Amino acid sequence: MKVIGLTGGIGSGKSTIAQFLAELGAVIINADEVGHEVSQSGTDVWREVVAAFGSQVITHDKVIDREKLATIIFNDAEARVKLNRIMHPPIYRMVRAQIDRYRRQGIKVVVLEAPLLLEVGWTSLVDEVWVTTTDETKVLERLRKRSGLSESAARARIRSQLPSKERIKHTDVAIDNDGNLAELKIKVEELWENLQV
């Protein structure tokens, strides 16, 4: 089994690439979705998040308000570190268990889509690291359309992440996503064909 770690900054096209890879036959593990799962209302992680950040980060339904939490952590580096210390160990354990299960099932290619793959040192989980990069102007435009973020909020999120130049130093494959979707799909199909599985 080949495990690809797919990473890149916010708005760089990770999810689109993951979708193309899924269409080609890969099984996708999305670290953000795993994070939602481990922090569901009433879980130990949920309790830790509420203890750390207060009731302001939960909705009236007792669900973590991800936008409120994002506003806090993208404007406060210490808060971001605190949240990562709570969230990352259980996410890592669940991801590792999923990879092991797919290996036992004989799956050929698993893609771990994880924005912070390099920052949190999860490269031991994967065989190859693929990073997607995009011009910052395009990222700002995508974030405005997708999330309705103001330019300052979008820039805060971009600045909180490892720069693309740093990511590329630790990668096996760099995917430039400055073109259109059709061009990106061709790049992904070529990479898929080159996979030795």
N, C-alpha and C positions, 0 to 999 in steps of 0.2 A: 504494500500500500504506500502511496505517495501522499504526504501531507504538505500542503502549501499554506504558508502564512501570508495572508493578503492584508496589507496595511497601507496607510497613506493618511494625509491630513483630511480634515473635515471638508466635504464638498469636492473631493478629488476623484470621485467615481468608483469607490470600492464596491458599493452595493450593485452598481450596474455591471461591473466586471464579474462579481460573484454570480449575478443572475445569468450572464452569458455562460459562465463555467457550469452552472447547474444545468442549463439547457444542453450542454455538451456531455453531461453525465456525472459531474462531480457532486458529492454530497457537501452541503454547506453547513458550517457551524458559525453562527453569528454571535460574537462575544457580547455585544450589546443586548441581544435577546436573552442570552444566558443570564446576564446581569439583571434583567427584569424578572426573570424566573426566580433567582435566588433572593430577591428583595421584595417578594410579594408580601402583602399585608399579613402581619402576624408572625413572620419568620424571624429567626434570630438576627439576620442581617437588617431587616426592616426595623427591629427594635434598636439596634446599634445606630442606624442612621438617624432615627428620631431622637435618641439620646444625645447624639453629637450635634444635631442641627436644630432641634426643637420642633414643636408642633406646626411651625410656620411652613414646613416642607411636606405636610400631608394635607390631602383634600378632606372634605367632609365625609367622604366614603372611606377614609383611613388608608388611602393609597398614596404612595410617594408622588408628589407633584414634581415631575422631572424638569419642567421648565423653571420652577422656582429654585430648585436645587442647582440647576445649570447656571442660573444667574449668579448664585452665590459662589460656586466653585470656579467659574471662569473669570471672576473678578477678585479672587483671593487665593493665592498660591497655597497658603497653609491649609485652607479649607479643602482644597483639591487633594492635597497629600492625605489629609484625614479621611476623606471619602475613599480614596484609593486603598488605604490600609484596611478599611472595612470590607470593601467590595472585591478586591482582586484575589485574595486567597480562596474564597468559596467559588468564584467564577473559574479560577484555574483548576480546582479539583473537579468541577463538573465537566469542563472542557476535556480534561485528560481522560475522564471516565468515558465520555462520548467517543473520543478517538479510539480508545481501547476496544469499545463495543463494536465500532465500525471495522476495526482490524479483524476482530473475531468473525465478523459477518462476511469478510472477504471483499469489502469495498475497495475499489482500485484507487480512487482519488478523493481525498477529503480536503476542503478548503476552510481554513480557520480565518474568518474575516474579523480582524481585531485592530481597531485604530491605534491602540497603545502597545502593540505586540513587542516593539523594540524597547520602548520606554520601561516596560515592566519585566523585561527579560524572559519572555516566553518562547524564545527561539528554540529552546530545547524540545518543544512540543512538535516542531515542524522540520521537514527535510529541506525546504526551499523557502526563501522569503521573497515575495513579490511586492513591490511598492508602486503605487500609482501617484503620479505627480500632475499638477495642473497649475497654470499661471494664476497668481493671486487675484487678478482682476476677474477672471472667470469664476473663481471660487466665490468671491463676494457677490457676483451676479447670481450664481446658483443658490447661495444661501438666502438672498433676498427673495427669490422666486419660491424656493422650497419651504422656507421656515418663516418668512416675513421678518427676518432679523434686521435691525438697523445696522448701518455700516459699522458703528462703534462696537455693537454687540458681536457682530460677525468677526471684526478684527480682534476682539478680546479672545474669541475662541481659537482663531488661527494662531495668535501669539502664544497661547497656552500649550501648544503642541510643538513637537520636535520639528525643526525646519526640514523641508524636503532634501536639501543638500546633505544634511546629517543622516537622514534615512537611507539615502542612496549608498552611502558608505558601507552600510551593513546589509546590503540586499544582493540577491542572486539575479533578480530580474527587475528592471525599472520600466514602467509602462507610462509613457507620456500621453496624457489625456487632454491635450489642447485642441484636438480636432473634433470631428462630429461622431455621432454614434456608430455610423456605418464603418468608419475608419477604426474605431475602437474595437468593434466586433471582429474585424479582420485580424487585428493584432492579437486578440485573445484566442481566436481560432488557430493562428500560427503557433502560438505558445503551447496550446493544447496538443497540437500535432507533434511538437517537439518533446513532449513529456515522455520519459521512459518509464512506462508502467507495465 
